Each structure stands twice: as structure tokens, then as C-alpha cells.
Amino acid sequence: MGRYWIRVYPDPEEPGVWLAEVPAVPGVRSDGDTREEAIQNVLEALEAMLEALRARNLPIPEPDEEWVEVHVNAA
């Protein structure tokens, strides 16, 4: 089981819609009416993509970056 980052954000062009994508796996993206729905939908898309790659004996993409959360005092 791999560990993947999901980018989730409000759609800048369509209010009320959330977008989600997996940067490490090109083409894996989805949307939803809520943040949680977008995350669930992109997880399903990721699982389907990884299953298709395995079925074809193709390499499974692994994240090639690290994200670090920092807190900044900007008073």
C-alpha cells in the first residue's frame, strides 16, 4: 500500500464545487459537491488507476516529492 498526497481545493471557476488530484499519478483527478466527496471520488479514481496499472504489469508511480507543513507567525 502506497502513501499519496491529495491536493484538494475549491474550483476557481465553479462555486460550490471542490476539485481533488493526486500529483504523483498524472491523470488522477476528480471533483465533488463537498471537500469530502471530492476526496472520496479521487481515492476511487486512484484505486482504479493503480489496479489498471497492476493488471498491465506497468510500474506503479511513487511520490517523488515531500510536502512539509510549516506554521508562520505573520502578525
N, C-alpha and C positions, 0 to 999 in steps of 0.2 A: 504494500500500500504506500503510495507516494504522498508527499505533502505539497500542496499547491496553494499559491496565493490567488485570491479572487479580488478583482477590482470591482467595486460596486459604487454607483453614483447616479444622481438624478439625470434624466435625459434633458440636455440643454435645449432641445427643440420641441419636446412634447411634455408639457407639465403633467405631473401625476404618474409618470412612467419612470421606472428605475431600470438601469442597464447594468449588466454584470458580464465580466470577461475573465478569462484565465490567460494572463500574459505569456506564460511558459508554453502554452499549447495553441498555436495560431488557429484561428477559426472557431474556437470555442467561446461563444458568447450567447447571451440570451437577455430577456427582459421580463418585467413583471409589473403589476399594479402597485406592489409594495416592495420594499427593500428585501424582505424575507422571501417573497415569491421569486424575485429575480435571482437570489442566491440559490434557492431550491432548483429553479429551472436550469441555471448554469451548471449545477452539480450533476443533474441528469444528462446534460449535453456532454460534460466531461467524461462521465462514466461510459456513455455510448461511444465517444471517440476513442477512449482507451481500449474498450472491448473490440472495436473495429480494427485498431492497430494490432492488437494481440492476435486476432483471427487471421490477419495477413502476415504475421511474423515480422512486422515492422517495428522499428525502435520506439520505445515509449519516451516522449520528451520529459526531461527533468528540468526543474527550475535552474537557471544559470545565474541567478541574482539573489541577493539577500536584501530584505527590507528591514529597516531598523526604525523603531518608533522613538522619537525624542520629544521632550517637553521643553518649551521655551517660555521664559517669562518676558513678555513684551508689554511691560507697563508703561 
